Amino acid sequence: MTTTTDARAPRQLGGAVAKLEAILAARDIDPAAAVDAAPPEPVTALELAAARIPRRYRDALADHAHVSAWVEEIAAAGRPGPGGAPGIAYGPSLLIAGPTGTGKTFQAYGAIRSLLGAGVRLRWEAITTAELHATLRPRQGHDGERHFQELARSPLLLLDDLGAAKASEWTEELTYRLIDHRYVHELPTLITTNLPIADLRTAVGDRVVSRLAEMTRRVILDGPDRRRGTVTGPRGY
């Protein structure tokens, strides 16, 4: 039997390589340099979080002494995870209260950013009370309970503007279920409110306020509404 060899394939391959080299040369690309190129810098957790944090709070800082102390306490309580980085396991919650425009939400997002910046492995959720009620209100074709459980079980939850929405028997029960779950499981929760404690009791009920009194550290912010003053930038909110 006579074996023949097709000599065209090597010539075709050589031609393709030559064309590729010509294209790279025309674009001033060194093929050897591409092989030795350094891998891209890894994206940090803080950079990833920027996509989820509202634009106004992407540079927020937890610069209040009591908020910074809470951040340190939560970070210290974390259990080591993969690579030795701590992850949130349990800990006290933080209630930030004060009049409108004194920087409560700014401090709350600053606390989240501080934890991420400190290398804490952090799965977190953030929602306003008004959004909570709108999202979970029963309606056809929507699994509100599944979303509720995601919020209730999140290692860290920011519940913004507690007591601001119109109260009803349904909203009071919903808020109680959420707070009670996090109270029982000692899951850190950041809570902001414009209301004094006495008014908060009327807005969300005795059961919720009783649990907040036990589970939270409290920070009271005061001063004028920065939205209406001369202060500009995110610190005004």
N, C-alpha and C positions, 0 to 999 in steps of 0.2 A: 504494500500500500504506500502510495506516495502522499506525503503531507505537505500541504502548501500553506504559506503564511501570508496573510493580508498585510502588506506593508503600508497601506494607506492610513491606518489608525494612528500610528505614531506621528505621521506627518500632520494629521488633523489636530491632534492634541498639541503638538508643538506650535501650530499656527494659532490655536486658541490662546495659549500661554503668551505668545508674542503679542497678540492683540491686546490682552489684558495688561501686559507690561507697558505697551504703548499708551493705553488709556491712563494708567497710573502716572506715567511720566508726564503726560500732557497736563495733568492736574497737580503736578509737583508733589506726588505722594510716593514716599519711599516704602516699598513692600516690606522691607526688613524692619522698618520702624514700627509698622502696624503690629507686628508680632510682639515687639518689646514694649508696647504701650502699657502704661500703668492702669490698673483697674480703677473704675470710677470710685469716688469717695462714697462710703455708706451714708444713707440718709438717716439722720437722727430721729428719735421719737418726737422730739420737740418740733422738728421740721415737718414731720408727718401730721402732727396735731394742728398745725397752722391751717390746714385745709378744713378742719372742723370747727375751729374757733371763729366766732364772728369777727369780721374785719376790724371793728372798732377795738377789740380786745386782744389782738394778736401780739401786741407789745406789752400786755398787762404785767404788772409787777406786784408781788405780795410784799409790799414794803411796810405794812402795819406790823408792829412788833408782835402782837398776839396772833396774827395770821401766820407770820413767819414761824412762830413757836409751834403752832399747830402742824405746819408742814414738816418740821423737824421731828415731831412726835410720831406722825404717821409714817414717815420714811423709816424711822428707827424700829417701828413695830413690824415692818415687812419681813416676810420669810424669804431666804435666798432662793433664787430660781436658777434656770440655766445660765451658765457663765458667771454665777455668783451675784448677779444683780438682784437687789431686793424687789419684792412684789408686795402690793398691798394685801394684807390678810384680814385685819380687823383694826378697830381703833375708834376714838371718839369722833363725833361729828362737830361741825362748826356752824353756829348761827350768827350771821352778820346782819345786824339791824341798824336802821337809821333812816332819816328823812330821804325823800327823793333827791337824787343827784349828788349824794355824798361819796360815791365810789364803791358801793357794795359789790356790784357785779365785776368791776375792775379788780378788786381784791380777790374775788372768788376765782376768776380765770387766772389771775396771777398765781394763786395757790396751785392750780393744776399745772401751769407752766413751770413752776418751781420744782414740783415733784418730778416732772419729766426731765427737766434740766439736771436734776440730781442723779439721774440714771435709774429711777424707780420704774420697774415694769408696770405699766398702768393701763388698764382697760377702764374707760370712763364714759359716762353719758351726761349730757346737759340738756335741760328742758325748762322752759318757763311754766308757771302754773297754768297760765292761759292755754299754752300749747298742749300741756298734759290733758286738760279737760277736752280740748277740741279733738285731739288725736284719739283719745280713748272713748269718746262718746259713742254709745252703741249705734251701729248702722249696718245695713245689709251688705254682706260681702266683705266685711272688715273684721279681722281677728284682733280686736283690741286687747284681749287677755294676753296674747303672746307678747305684744309690745309692753304691756304692763309688767310682765315677768322679767323682761330684759332690763327694764329700769329698776325693778325691785332688787334684782340679783347682781346688778353691776357692782364691781369692787369699789367704784367711787361714783357718786351721783351728785351733780349740781342741780338743785331745785331752786330756780330763780323766781323771786317776786312772790313768795308764799303769802296767801291771803289777799292778793290783788284782784282775783277773779270773783265774780258774783257767786255767792254761796248758795248751795241748795243741799237737800238731803243726799243727793247722789254725789256731788263734789266732796262733801264732808266725808262720806264713806270711802270714796276713792283715795282721798288724801290720808285717811286713817290707815287703810290697808297698806299703802306704800310706806308710810312712816313706821308703822308697827313692824313690818317685815324687816326693815333695816335696823330698827331698834333691837329686835329679838336676836338678829344675827350679828349685831355690832359692826355693821358695814358703814364706813365713813361716808358722811353726807354733808355737802356744803349747801347751806340754806341761806337765802337772802330774803329780807322782808322790809317793807316800809312801815310796818305797823308796830306800835308799842305792844308789849306782851298782853296787856289787858284787852286791847282791840283784837289781837291775834286770836285770843281765846274765843271771842265772839265769831270771828271769821271762819275758823277751822275746827272749833269744838274743844271741849275739855280733854278728851282722850288724846288728841294730837299734842296739845300743849303740855300735858303731863309727861308724855314721852320725850318731847323736845327738852323739857327741863332737866331730865336725867341724862339724855344721850349727848347733849351738845355743850361745847364751850361757847361762850358768848363774846362777841365783839360789837361794841356800839360805836358807830360813826356819827359824827355831828358836823355842824357847820352849814353854810348856805348851799343852796342848789347850784352846783358848779355849771350846770347847763345854761343857767341864766346869768352867770357872772362873766368875768373877763378871762377866766382860765380857758385855754384852748387845748385841743388834743384829747387823747383817750382818758387822761386823768379826770376829765370833767364828767365822766359817766360811771 
